[in-house]
């Protein structure tokens, strides 16, 4: 005969150090009895009596992969609209036919022309302010300047975003991504008003900033201790008292914090190179950092444990608060700052404010000129002179000129040649 045993009442916790998150699981209210032995030649099944506590639920990530698919599809559509063979004299990767790329001199990222990006919804301050096309502050997040640009951003998005969506769910991470992207577009528009801007890097930097603030606001949760409360309960207790933190706990957490800060600094440092919109990075990072305190705050483990253990376990220690005081303060301050900042930035942009007029050195945060490159981002224009089939183009900003033999060129081809000549 099979012997029926009552399972031990347990609360089991999965824990990962570093940037990981604690995942407790709760015993089912009516666990299925565990059977020992075999019947009819088959081994008995041993169902798990555990289910995840909702406050630390592990989510199945689908939104971030959907964003990657959407960005990739939009890039293909953009290249189809670009139609390089028709609108340019020369193209890269002509075997792709209509999807081939603009010449390297015009777009070194292997992508479309700037006029195509503008047509698809790139951020153009003049159109936003004078043309009342504020939607470009959002649409530019989903466009990319080239294949290399797309690959870099999507790889970063997968590495950072999937981990966050697993821990916090698609609603919070989706909102964080879009709002951070909007914040990056806003700061970019307030400083870089002569060029168009595209890319998801502002939103990706927002996720990176949120990772940092999440580590800060949930700091005490990650310093954990394993305690045996009684013979039936094995519990991972995240104690509120400072003396429960060991030296190794602090070392692990500080190492995770320092590593994340180094990654952020390196990525922001890359933004000082020309043709990289570091203002979008800074705006997205700042927005995401503040939103992390708002969206990614976790309840204290002591409070969670009270809800899933017998009252006698914590009768001596008293009721634990759901959030610590510093978490609540960071939540309130961050929410006020991010809302006020976004509103003030949007109002300033729509009034035509150029922040470079109020900060003479801020442009160095996006590009630092050296002997190897220039930070001149003025739009290029050319003067065209035609003699038969000969077209002579002269750059308006440098007086550099060149003559081309063309047969009935269209305006897109001339703009492409001008861009190649003057860059």
C-alpha positions in Angstrom: 0.0 0.0 0.0 1.1 3.5 -0.7 1.8 5.6 2.4 0.3 9.1 2.5 2.4 11.8 4.2 1.5 15.3 5.2 4.0 17.7 3.5 6.1 20.1 5.7 4.8 23.6 5.6 7.6 25.6 4.0 8.3 29.0 2.4 11.1 28.6 0.0 13.0 31.5 -1.5 15.0 31.7 -4.7 17.8 34.2 -4.5 20.4 35.6 -6.9 23.2 37.9 -5.8 24.3 41.1 -7.5 21.8 42.7 -9.7 19.4 39.8 -9.2 16.1 39.9 -7.3 14.8 37.8 -4.4 11.9 35.5 -5.4 10.0 34.0 -2.5 7.3 31.4 -3.2 4.3 30.6 -1.0 2.8 27.3 -0.1 -0.6 26.6 -1.6 -3.5 27.0 0.7 -4.5 23.3 0.1 -1.5 21.4 -1.0 -1.9 18.1 -2.7 -0.7 15.2 -0.5 2.6 13.7 -1.4 2.5 10.0 -2.2 5.5 7.8 -1.5 5.9 4.5 -3.3 4.6 3.1 -6.6 1.3 1.9 -7.9 0.7 -0.3 -10.9 4.3 -0.1 -12.0 4.3 3.6 -12.2 6.0 6.0 -9.9 3.7 8.4 -8.0 3.7 12.0 -8.9 4.9 14.6 -6.4 3.2 17.9 -7.2 5.0 21.0 -6.0 3.2 22.7 -3.1 4.7 26.1 -4.0 3.4 29.1 -5.9 5.1 32.5 -6.3 4.2 35.4 -4.0 2.6 38.0 -6.2 4.9 40.8 -5.0 7.9 38.9 -6.4 6.3 37.2 -9.3 8.5 36.1 -12.2 7.1 37.5 -15.5 7.4 36.0 -18.9 9.0 38.7 -21.0 7.2 39.4 -24.3 7.0 43.2 -24.6 10.7 43.9 -25.0 11.0 41.2 -27.7 8.0 42.8 -29.4 9.7 46.2 -29.3 12.7 44.7 -31.0 10.5 43.1 -33.7 8.7 46.4 -34.2 11.9 48.4 -34.6 13.3 45.9 -37.0 10.1 45.9 -39.1 10.0 49.7 -39.2 13.7 49.8 -40.3 12.9 47.5 -43.2 9.9 49.7 -44.1 12.1 52.8 -43.9 14.6 51.2 -46.3 11.8 50.3 -48.7 10.5 53.9 -48.7 14.1 55.2 -49.1 14.5 53.3 -52.4 18.2 54.1 -52.9 18.6 52.9 -56.5 15.9 55.3 -57.6 16.8 58.3 -55.5 20.6 58.2 -55.4 23.4 58.0 -57.9 25.2 55.2 -56.0 24.2 52.7 -53.3 25.8 50.2 -50.9 24.8 46.5 -51.1 23.0 46.9 -54.4 22.1 43.2 -54.3 19.4 44.2 -51.8 17.8 46.2 -54.6 15.2 48.6 -53.2 16.5 47.9 -49.7 20.1 48.9 -50.5 21.8 51.5 -48.3 22.9 55.1 -49.0 26.6 55.7 -49.8 29.0 55.6 -46.9 29.9 59.3 -47.2 26.2 60.2 -46.7 25.3 57.6 -44.1 28.2 55.6 -42.5 25.7 53.6 -40.4 24.3 51.7 -43.4 20.9 53.2 -43.6 18.5 55.6 -45.4 18.8 59.3 -46.3 18.0 62.0 -43.8 15.0 63.1 -46.0 13.5 59.6 -45.7 13.9 59.5 -41.9 12.3 62.9 -41.8 9.4 61.6 -43.9 9.0 58.6 -41.6 8.7 60.7 -38.4 12.2 61.7 -37.3 12.5 64.4 -34.6 12.7 67.7 -36.4 12.4 70.7 -34.0 11.2 73.1 -36.7 8.3 70.7 -37.6 7.5 70.1 -33.9 7.4 73.8 -33.0 6.2 75.5 -36.2 4.3 72.6 -37.8 2.7 71.5 -34.5 4.0 67.9 -35.0 4.6 67.0 -31.4 4.1 63.3 -32.2 7.6 63.3 -33.6 8.9 63.3 -30.0 7.5 59.7 -29.8 7.8 58.4 -33.3 11.6 59.1 -33.5 12.1 56.5 -30.8 11.1 53.7 -33.1 13.3 54.8 -36.1 17.0 54.1 -36.6 19.6 55.8 -38.7 21.2 52.6 -40.0 21.7 48.9 -39.7 24.6 49.4 -37.3 22.5 51.8 -35.2 19.7 49.3 -35.0 21.9 46.4 -34.0 23.6 48.3 -31.2 20.3 49.5 -29.7 18.4 46.3 -30.1 21.2 44.2 -28.5 21.3 46.6 -25.6 17.5 46.6 -25.3 17.4 42.8 -25.1 20.2 42.5 -22.5 18.8 45.2 -20.2 15.1 45.1 -21.0 14.3 41.4 -20.7 15.8 41.2 -17.2 13.7 44.1 -16.0 10.5 42.8 -17.6 11.0 39.4 -15.9 11.3 41.1 -12.6 8.7 43.9 -12.8 6.3 43.0 -15.6 5.4 44.5 -19.0 3.2 47.4 -17.8 5.8 49.1 -15.6 8.7 48.5 -18.0 6.7 49.5 -21.0 5.7 52.8 -19.4 9.3 53.4 -18.3 10.6 52.7 -21.8 8.2 55.1 -23.6 8.4 57.9 -21.0 12.2 57.7 -20.9 12.3 57.8 -24.7 10.1 60.9 -24.6 12.4 62.5 -22.0 15.4 61.8 -24.2 13.7 63.3 -27.3 12.7 66.4 -25.3 16.2 67.2 -24.1 17.7 66.5 -27.5 15.2 68.9 -29.1 16.0 71.6 -26.6 19.7 71.5 -27.4 20.1 70.1 -31.0 17.7 72.2 -33.1 19.5 72.1 -36.4 19.5 68.4 -37.1 17.0 65.6 -37.1 17.3 62.8 -34.5 16.2 59.2 -34.4 16.9 56.1 -32.3 15.8 54.1 -29.2 19.0 54.9 -27.3 17.3 57.4 -25.1 14.7 54.8 -24.0 17.4 52.2 -23.6 19.4 54.6 -21.4 16.2 55.1 -19.4 16.1 51.4 -18.6 19.8 51.6 -17.6 19.0 54.5 -15.3 16.1 52.5 -13.8 18.4 49.6 -13.0 20.5 51.9 -11.0 17.6 53.5 -9.1 16.0 50.1 -8.5 19.2 48.9 -6.9 19.3 52.0 -4.7 15.7 52.0 -3.6 15.6 48.2 -2.9 19.1 48.2 -1.3 18.0 46.7 2.1 16.0 44.0 0.4 19.1 42.5 -1.3 21.1 42.1 1.9 19.6 38.7 2.9 19.9 36.2 5.7 18.8 32.6 5.9 17.1 31.9 9.2 15.4 28.8 10.5 12.3 30.1 12.3 11.0 26.8 13.5 11.1 23.2 12.4 8.5 23.6 9.7 9.5 27.0 8.2 12.7 27.8 6.3 12.6 31.4 5.5 14.9 33.9 3.8 14.5 36.9 6.0 15.6 40.3 4.8 15.9 42.0 8.2 15.4 45.7 8.7 18.1 46.0 11.3 21.6 47.2 10.2 23.3 44.6 12.4 21.9 41.9 10.2 24.1 43.0 7.2 27.4 41.2 7.0 30.5 42.5 5.4 30.0 40.1 2.5 26.5 41.5 1.9 27.9 45.0 1.6 30.7 43.9 -0.7 28.4 42.1 -3.1 26.0 45.1 -3.3 28.7 47.7 -3.6 30.3 45.6 -6.4 27.0 45.5 -8.2 26.5 49.2 -7.8 30.1 50.1 -8.9 29.8 47.8 -12.0 26.6 49.4 -13.1 27.9 52.9 -12.6 31.0 52.1 -14.7 28.8 50.7 -17.5 26.7 53.9 -17.5 29.8 56.2 -17.5 31.4 54.3 -20.4 28.2 54.5 -22.5 27.7 58.2 -21.8 31.4 58.8 -22.6 30.8 57.3 -26.1 28.3 60.1 -26.6 30.9 62.8 -26.9 31.8 61.4 -30.3 30.4 63.3 -33.3 27.1 62.2 -34.9 26.0 60.7 -31.5 23.0 62.4 -29.8 24.3 62.3 -26.2 21.5 64.7 -25.1 19.0 62.0 -25.9 21.1 59.6 -23.8 21.3 62.1 -20.9 17.6 62.9 -21.1 16.5 59.3 -21.3 18.9 58.2 -18.4 17.7 61.0 -16.1 14.0 60.2 -16.8 14.5 56.5 -16.3 16.6 57.0 -13.1 13.8 59.0 -11.6 11.0 56.7 -12.8 12.9 53.7 -11.4 12.2 55.1 -7.9 8.5 55.4 -8.8 7.8 52.2 -10.8 10.4 49.7 -9.4 10.0 50.1 -5.6 9.5 46.7 -3.9 7.8 46.0 -0.5 10.1 45.1 2.3 10.5 41.4 2.8 9.5 41.6 6.5 6.1 43.0 5.4 5.7 40.3 2.8 6.7 37.5 5.2 4.0 38.7 7.7 1.3 38.1 5.0 2.5 34.5 4.2 3.4 33.1 7.6 1.5 32.4 10.8 0.8 35.5 13.0 2.8 33.9 15.9 6.0 34.1 14.0 6.1 37.9 14.0 4.0 38.5 17.1 7.1 39.5 19.1 8.7 41.9 16.5 5.5 43.8 15.8 4.0 44.9 12.5 6.5 45.6 9.7 5.9 48.5 7.3 5.4 47.8 3.6 7.9 50.3 2.5 10.8 52.0 4.4 10.7 55.7 4.9 13.5 56.4 2.5 11.7 54.5 -0.2 8.6 56.7 0.2 10.6 59.9 0.2 12.4 58.9 -3.0 9.1 57.9 -4.6 7.5 61.3 -3.8 10.5 63.5 -4.7 11.2 61.6 -8.0 7.6 61.7 -9.1 7.4 65.5 -8.6 10.7 66.1 -10.3 10.1 63.9 -13.4 6.5 65.3 -13.9 7.6 68.9 -13.4 10.7 68.4 -15.6 8.8 66.9 -18.5 6.1 69.6 -18.4 8.6 72.4 -18.2 10.7 70.9 -21.0 7.7 70.5 -23.3 6.4 74.0 -22.6 9.9 75.5 -23.3 10.2 73.5 -26.6 6.8 74.7 -27.9 7.8 78.3 -27.0 10.9 77.9 -29.2 13.5 78.0 -26.4 17.0 77.0 -27.3 18.9 75.9 -24.1 22.2 76.6 -25.8 21.5 80.3 -25.3 21.4 79.8 -21.6 24.3 77.3 -21.3 27.3 78.2 -23.4 29.3 75.0 -22.5 26.5 72.4 -22.6 27.2 71.5 -26.2 30.4 69.8 -25.0 28.2 67.2 -23.3 27.2 65.9 -26.7 30.4 66.3 -28.7 34.0 67.3 -27.8 35.9 68.6 -30.8 39.4 67.2 -31.4 42.1 67.3 -34.1 40.6 64.1 -35.5 37.0 65.2 -35.8 34.7 68.2 -36.0 31.5 68.8 -34.1 30.0 71.0 -36.7 26.4 69.8 -37.2 25.0 72.5 -39.4 22.8 71.2 -42.1 24.5 71.1 -45.5 23.2 72.9 -48.5 24.6 73.3 -52.0 24.3 75.6 -54.9 23.7 73.8 -58.2 24.8 75.0 -61.7 23.8 73.1 -64.8 25.5 73.1 -68.2 23.9 70.5 -70.4 24.3 67.2 -68.6 27.0 68.6 -66.3 26.0 69.6 -62.8 28.3 71.5 -60.6 27.5 71.5 -56.9 29.1 73.9 -54.4 28.8 73.5 -50.6 27.4 76.7 -49.1 29.4 76.3 -45.8 32.8 75.3 -47.2 32.7 76.4 -50.9 33.9 72.9 -51.8 32.6 72.0 -55.3 32.5 69.1 -57.7 31.1 68.4 -61.2 28.9 65.4 -62.0 27.7 64.1 -65.4 24.0 63.3 -64.9 21.0 62.7 -67.1 17.9 64.3 -65.8 18.6 63.8 -62.0 15.8 64.3 -59.5 16.0 66.4 -56.4 16.7 63.4 -54.1 19.7 62.5 -56.2 21.1 66.0 -56.0 20.5 66.2 -52.2 22.4 62.8 -51.8 25.3 64.1 -53.8 25.4 67.4 -51.9 25.4 65.4 -48.6 28.3 63.3 -49.8 30.3 66.3 -51.0 29.9 68.4 -47.9 30.3 65.8 -45.1 
